[in-house]
Amino acid sequence: MSQTKRYCYSCDLKDDAQLIEEYKEYHAPGSVPKEIIKSIKDAGILDMQIYLTGNRMFMIMEVDESFDPAKKTKMDAENPEVQKWEKLMWKFQQALPWAKEGEKWIPLDQIFQLP
């Protein structure tokens, strides 16, 4: 039986109601391009969910043992379709105030788990 792991990240959208609605449309069921879905699954991501409150987003991913964030970053950099999608998403997204240069999705630190 394979092991899974959970990764949680956060990112902000630009605080503009019209842009937020447009971003949500790009992520509506059936709207994300098949090439993007394939690149996510090919990286070992079994499930991905994005939640929104105001303009702050939280992404939760369930991954298999083959998933490596550095490998996913490299795969994305080498995939023209992913680069096109990422460029489009930067129209809506903005880095968190504490993000490093070029960093968008920031990993969350787990501080509690129900015993």
N, C-alpha and C positions, 0 to 999 in steps of 0.2 A: 504494500500500500504506500503510495507516495505521500510525502509530507507537503503541507501548504504553509504559507507564511502570509501575513498581512502587512501591507505598507500603507501608510496614511500620509497625505500631503495636503498643503494648502497653497492657494494662490488667490490674488484679487482680480476682479474685473474692474475696468474703468467705471467710475461711479456715474454712469449715464444710463438712465432707464431705457432709452431706445436701443443702445448698444447691448445692454443686458438681455433684452427681449430677442434681439437678433442672434446673440450668442446661444440662447436657449433653443432657438429654431434650428441652428446648426447641429444641436445635440439631441433633437427630438428623435423618437424611434424611427429608424430607417433613413435618417438624414446623414449620419456620419458615413463618408465614403468607404466602400468595401476594402480598398487598399489600406486604409487607416486601421480598420478593424482587424485585418489580416496581420498587419505589423504588430499590433498589440498582442494578439494571440500567439504569433510566432516567437515572441519574446518570453513566453511562459506565463503570461498573465491570463488567469482562468476567469476572473470576474473583475469588473471595474465599475464603480459607481461614483458619481459626482453629485455633491449636495451644495446648495447655495443658500446663504442667508445674507440679505443685503447685497453687497458686492463681494463678499468673501466666499470662496469655494473650498470645499474639502473633497479630496479624492481618496477613495478606499479601494485598494487592489488586493485580491487574493491571488497568490502566485504559486507556481510549482517550484520544485527544487532546482530547476534549470534557470530560473530567473536571476539576473544579475543587473542591477541598475546601470553600472558602467557599460555593460554589453548592450543594453537597450539604448543608451545614449549614442553609442557608436553605430548601432544598426540604424537608428533614426537619422544620424548625420549622413549616412551613405544611401539613404532612400529618398529620391527626388520627390515622390508623392508625399512623404511625411514632411519634408522640408517645405513644400508648398502649403500644406495644412498648417504647419507651425507658424509660417509667416502670416497666414490669414488670421490665426488665433491671436497673434500679438496685436492685431487691430483692436481686440476686445480686452485682452489680459494685460495686467501690469504686475510687476514684481512687488512682493511684500517689502515694506520699508527696510527690513534687515537682510534682504537678499544680497548675495554677492553679484558682481557684474555678470550679466547674461543669464542669471539664475531666475527661473520662473516658479516652478513648483518646489516648495520647501518641505522636507520631511518633518512630520510632527514627532515630538518626543512623547512617548507614553509615560504618564505620571501616575496612573491608577489602573488596576485590573481587579475586578470583583473576585475576592478570595473564594 
